[in-house]
Amino acid sequence: MNPESFPNLVNYVMHDSSMICLTFNKEGVILESNVFADAFSGKSLKGLPLTDIFIDFNESGATPFISFDSEQTTLVNLSTVSGLPETFYFRFYDHGDAILALGEANGKEIGILRKNLLELNKEMHNLTRDLHKKNAELRKLNDLKNEFLGIAAHDLRNPIGIIMAYSNFLMEEIENDLSAEQIQMLRTIENTSEFMLQLLNNLLDISAIESGKLHLDLKHANLIVLIRKNVGLNSVIAAKKNIRIHVDCFEDIPEILLDANKIEQVMNNLINNAIKFSMAGTTIKVSPFLSGGHVTVAVTDQGQGIPTKEHDRLFKPFQCASVRTTAGEKSTGLGLSIVRNIILGHHGKIWLESAVGVGSTFYFSLPI
Amino acid sequence: MITDDLYKMYLTYLLAGNRVECARMVNALIHENTPIKELYINLFQRSMYEVGTLWEFNKISVATEHLCTSITESLITLCYPLLFSAEHSGRKAVITCTPGEYHQLGARMVADYFELYGWDGYFLGADTPADELISYLHEKKPDLVALSISVSFNIAELQRLAMKIREQFPELPIIAGGQGFRWGGENALDNIDKVHIIRSLDELVTRFLTSQTI
């Protein structure tokens, strides 16, 4: 190197380089420090003991720990202005009264860290790819399942309907010629086929909803008329269990945009559930009311109540509450899931409040 | 549509490490129904080839090249909801990088192309050990295996891997490709049966993905 370049080099090391440059005496007192070292430690190091920056150095003197082999680097932990120690690679040069220390950041360590980060990143992208691929496969399987379910439910509905019709016919036409045991058998056929028909209808609804085929025929309609009609029909079933249903309505409810058949299905399901889980002698209350741009309908029973931890799963398909129906009525576990999807299809909301031993209130609200 | 101006803007953001702007541009293109193939070839592949050249000529650091790769890998993910919805034909391919090959982006794009054309593209990623690949091939029984190298010094490793596959699977077609062949080296595989060198994604489509026979 041209000797004339030395002052420039020293100037660069002292002011502009990104390496730590220090000189210190045999007692471990810093004699000179470059700009980078001062900035790194957050103070002017000149005159301070070496231990102010070299965390691991023994205060009794620095030299016994130092190798002056210029091929050898020594790992030194430094205290920094941020308070977090950083590791530097140091080389030490003996100049008689003073020792020169040159320290570089641990480039190798950073390199390893960067490589590891890149590998983790790649792994994450590959896992994301796998996840998307598996999701797509699951979506296709689910579509296939819905298609199968739809076909199966549709094809089974007719034979079940025929069984039900014939058992009805036998009960009406030849009941007097049958023994009590035979009548009981016919009733079992009738009840079971009725349940199966309901199950098939629910399966058809679920498969249509899950395939995104919930078509709503939205028209302006009077919700109160729908409620009263449905309460009237269900009162007959409720009366068999000595349960009363009444409608509480003190407000003028405007006509709203809805699919009358589907909302009737919702009402029927909620009232029917209330009947199934209520004891004799209790009352079911249906209360429509206005609430902030919505019409809300509450169906309240005085039944057994549902534990809070079961509330969320009630609206998922094939889920039932732990409480039992009061007269052995069957449940497909699909009704509330269908109801929820119908209400969501109307941009509405559905929820419940329940206390064990007191009763439950199922609410749904529809936008005005 | 990916115009030259749009591409240049994208490349500027990519080289600056601006993931957010790059993602905004890709999302806008997806929203405009830009075909996935156009995004892959005219945006992702073109920009990464340019990044590779800039690195080769020492215009950008290896850290910048890695950053661009990482951003591109994450942007590709944005296409996945469309990519994996294609109807599948039942044909399967296993796509992997050779042992020692750490650049996986090209291979991943190839795997995605298989998906786009209705194949199941199983991607094993960078630096896949030979034994791991062999056991995966036994498990998946693919119709084809694709090997990728991005740097030419992995050609010898590719040759060893292809021979190992051939020993275990005498009939399985092998395709090989990637930027590792940019300066030649295809003849290293001449002595191995049923190995095809693929020079571009278009060639992959015409020779394999849309072909009834392999």
HADDOCK unambig.tbl for C-alpha pairs under 7 A between the chains (distance, minus, plus):
assign (segid A and resid 125 and name CA) (segid B and resid 73 and name CA) 6.70 0.50 0.50
assign (segid A and resid 125 and name CA) (segid B and resid 74 and name CA) 6.70 0.50 0.50
assign (segid A and resid 132 and name CA) (segid B and resid 80 and name CA) 6.49 0.50 0.50
assign (segid A and resid 133 and name CA) (segid B and resid 84 and name CA) 6.01 0.50 0.50
assign (segid A and resid 136 and name CA) (segid B and resid 84 and name CA) 5.91 0.50 0.50
assign (segid A and resid 136 and name CA) (segid B and resid 85 and name CA) 6.25 0.50 0.50
